[in-house]
Amino acid sequence: MNMILEQLHIDLVEPMSLPSLAKSLYVIVIIDEYSCM
């Protein structure tokens, strides 16, 4: 779980590191992971 949070933090620090669509899908997956817990 810490790895996911670290990756999310990196993405927030470097917002241009991923295309907008890929980032949107990534965030949706993160939210979905949290709702399953």
NORHUZI-V35260 format. One record per backbone hydrogen bond with DSSP energy under -0.5 kcal/mol. CO is the residue of the C=O (numbers start at 0). NH is the residue of the N-H. E is the energy in kcal/mol with one decimal. If there is no record, write none. Layout:
co & nh & e
CO & NH & E
CO & NH & E
//
This chain:
co & nh & e
0 & 4 & -2.2
1 & 5 & -2.6
2 & 6 & -2.4
3 & 7 & -2.5
4 & 8 & -2.3
5 & 9 & -2.4
6 & 10 & -2.3
7 & 11 & -2.0
8 & 12 & -2.2
9 & 13 & -2.5
13 & 16 & -2.0
14 & 17 & -0.5
18 & 22 & -2.6
19 & 23 & -2.5
20 & 24 & -2.4
21 & 25 & -2.4
22 & 26 & -2.7
23 & 27 & -2.2
24 & 28 & -2.3
25 & 29 & -2.3
26 & 30 & -2.6
27 & 31 & -2.4
28 & 32 & -2.5
29 & 33 & -2.1
30 & 34 & -2.2
31 & 35 & -1.3
32 & 36 & -0.6
33 & 36 & -0.9
//
